[in-house]
Amino acid sequence: MKITVIGTGYVGLVTGTCLAETGYHVCCLDVDPNKIAILKQGGIPIFEPGLEDMVRRNVAAGRLSFTTDIAESVAFGDVQFIAVGTPPDEDGSADLQYVLAAARNIGRYMTDYKVIVDKSTVPVGTADLVKAAVADTLAERGEALEFSVVSNPEFLKEGAAIDDFMRPDRVVIGVDDERAAAMMRRLYAPFQRNHERVLLMDVRSAELTKYAANAMLATRISFMNELANLAESLGADIEQVRLGMGSDPRIGYHFLYPGVGYGGSCFPKDVKALVQTAKENGHELRVLTAVEEANDLQKLRLVDKVLARFGQDLSGRRFAMWGLAFKPNTDDMREAPSRVIAAELSRRGAEVVAFDPVATHEAQRVMGDIAGLSFAADMMTALQQADALLIVTEWKMFRAPDLDAVKRALKQPLVFDGRNMYDPAWMREQGFDYFAIGR
Ligand SMILES: NC(=O)c1ccc[n+]([C@@H]2O[C@H](COP(=O)([O-])OP(=O)(O)OC[C@H]3O[C@@H](n4cnc5c(N)ncnc54)[C@H](O)[C@@H]3O)[C@@H](O)[C@H]2O)c1
């Protein structure tokens, strides 16, 4: 079985590389010639731990190749994974133009049976649209070739993507015909050695499962953020509360961390898209609407604390910011809270000196228009002459900083910690004014 992956971004590149790692021959297509050029030169266009070595190893073994040639990529794979972006449209619904363009390209060039797999996160009903797009294009050619459309949403986490793909909690496969079901089972057999992880279901249920999972995770975050804000007013410590709650196995410890709000390429757009899908079908998802509202407010929570301390006008102030990426171990800046925080500080006249161990380059690209924002080459340089430190992403390297050096570099020992990295009592003992979330 040979495999084509369409779209060589965070999901496509990981999918293609991990499949090649198990022995498959994989061809990755992208319409972005810069990405393909970087990959052909042995680099990777994104930061993902362990990925570069794995790409290199599989290219060297002749199992993994990259192309911008659509005809070549369609001819290559028996299975065609669509892993292109599905950004939000103006009304919040998922913009399917890239998915449908990929589908039409398959219809335009296929000459034999193909299993077409929607791996992108797409609303319920998209498999039908993909099917229609391929069928229409085939009809234009006067061809009547057979194909199947399968939903196989991806659950990997950026920063741990390889491990998630190689040892998935589950592989959801939505499929309506036996031939494609058998091929998908065989395709994923290398990932089932310890125990069966494939969940076969109908296509629509598979499409909804992905949104349901992300919406649940986003809900936990917004729930904890609102409780954290309440805990502050009540004189309770949300970190103690979190432990007390999480110890109940019905709740569990995962994803109960309050902070500066969720970001990234998935939760914000998937929550919006699910709310919109519901609306189009006559339902109002009240819980999820509130989840989104709470998240928008939470992104400014750290700024509110800064304003409470310094007043509304921040001109002449300088703030150090540790962390730009929406979470650690990625350079993904999509919907990162750091963007909102830096923009708001800047709007109020402040200078911001930011440091991130891997996302600086990407941040320069997407935050270049924020006045007064500059980027430091290391975490200590960012602190020089700053009025306070803001912690926005919980990179490991921030867990145990040299606090004496931090104190010496800052104008005053003042930390606004959006990720609850430190023990408040310890920080006070070290002489810091320390503001965290919900403590
Ligand atoms: N990033 C994640 O953590 C993650 C996790 C699970 C699911 N998803 C979903 O997977 C999908 C892809 O996400 P991503 O983060 O990898 O996106 P991405 O933006 O990193 O990559 C998408 C790639 O597709 C390419 N592309 C667009 N149209 C194309 C076409 N017609 N033919 C070939 N290539 C084309 C783009 O150039 C880009 O390189 C989205 O639907 C997303 O919601 C993402």
The ligand as an ORCA input file, in Angstrom:
! r2SCAN-3c Opt
* xyz 0 1
  N      -1.944     21.322     14.178
  C      -2.512     20.445     14.980
  O      -2.090     20.256     16.127
  C      -3.693     19.641     14.521
  C      -4.084     18.521     15.267
  C      -5.169     17.778     14.828
  C      -5.858     18.159     13.680
  N      -5.467     19.273     12.986
  C      -6.188     19.609     11.769
  O      -5.422     19.176     10.653
  C      -5.573     20.107      9.570
  C      -4.211     20.627      9.154
  O      -3.660     21.362     10.231
  P      -2.137     21.824     10.252
  O      -1.903     22.455     11.565
  O      -1.273     20.708      9.817
  O      -2.170     22.947      9.092
  P      -0.946     23.674      8.383
  O      -1.442     25.028      8.025
  O       0.274     23.535      9.210
  O      -0.713     22.815      7.049
  C      -1.597     22.772      5.981
  C      -0.778     22.648      4.704
  O      -1.636     22.371      3.613
  C      -1.117     22.989      2.453
  N      -2.150     23.047      1.422
  C      -3.236     23.839      1.336
  N      -3.966     23.548      0.256
  C      -3.356     22.502     -0.362
  C      -3.641     21.739     -1.505
  N      -4.750     21.957     -2.237
  N      -2.788     20.764     -1.871
  C      -1.693     20.529     -1.134
  N      -1.368     21.212     -0.013
  C      -2.192     22.198      0.371
  C      -0.627     24.331      2.979
  O       0.308     24.910      2.105
  C      -0.022     23.909      4.331
  O       1.353     23.610      4.222
  C      -6.536     21.166     10.064
  O      -7.838     20.832      9.687
  C      -6.406     21.086     11.563
  O      -7.568     21.505     12.223
  C      -4.389     20.007     13.378
*
